[in-house]
Amino acid sequence: MAEVISGKFKRARIYVPKRVNIKPTASVVRRAIFDYLGEWVGDKDVLDLYAGTGALGVEALSRGARAAVFVEIDRRCINSLRRTLNG
């Protein structure tokens, strides 16, 4: 199970579709990315290409991004991402 690591949605679950060969971006990688970006993410629009689980975009929203656009072709990933976003 993956979860949001920081921000207003901290510890919220990130759903992963079954029988799809993807994994959410590791929490250590997400932490490094957002530690580097710092406050820059706040009040910005974010584009999560090849979103998969949407872990990067959801993390950005949790850390104050104004909006996130998720681009994903696999319907199972899209359904899991919707489940994540709807809580």
N, C-alpha and C positions, 0 to 999 in steps of 0.2 A: 504494500500500500504506500502511496506517495501522499504528501500533504504540503500545504503552503508553509513556508518556513518563517515568514515575517510579515508584519503589517497588520491591517485591520482584519484580514481573513486568516491569520496565523492558526495553524493546525487544521484548517479546513481540508477535507479529503479531496484528492485529485483522482478521479476514477480512470481506470485503465481498461480498455476493451479486452474481452476475452478472445483468444484465438487470433490475435493480431501480433505480428512480430515487431512490436515497438516497446520502448520503455520510456518513462518520463525522464526528462533531464535530471541527472543526479542532484540531490540537494546541495552537495558540496560545490558543484559547478554553478548552480543557480545562485548560491550565496556569493561565490567569487564574482560572478557577473554583476550582481546588484550592489555588492560592496564597492566595486570599481565605479559603477555608474552613480552611486550615491543618490543625492537629492535630485539629480538631473531628470529622473523618471517622473517625478511629481508633476501633475498637471500637463502631461504630454500624451499624445496619441501613440499607441504602440501597434506594430504590425508583427504578428507571429506567423511567419511563413512555414509551411510543412508542419503545422501545429502538433499533429499527433495527439497527445493528451492535453495540450494547451498549457503545460506547466509554466512556460516562460511568460506567456501573456497573462495568465491568472496571477502569477507572482507580481508582475508589473501593476496590475489592477490593485492588488492587495497593498502595494507600496505607494499608491496614490496616483497612478496613471489616470488620465481623464477618460480614455477609452482604449479598447483593444480590438483589433480586427484579426480574426483567426482564419487562416487559409489552409484547408485540408480537403483531400479528395476522397479519402476512405470513409464511407458512411458509418461504419462502426466507431471510428474515432470521433466523428462528428456527434454521434449520439452520446458517447461517453463525455465529451466536452460539454454538451448541453446539460447533462446530468450534474457535472461539476459546477457549472455556472448557476444552475437552479438550486444548488445546495441540497 
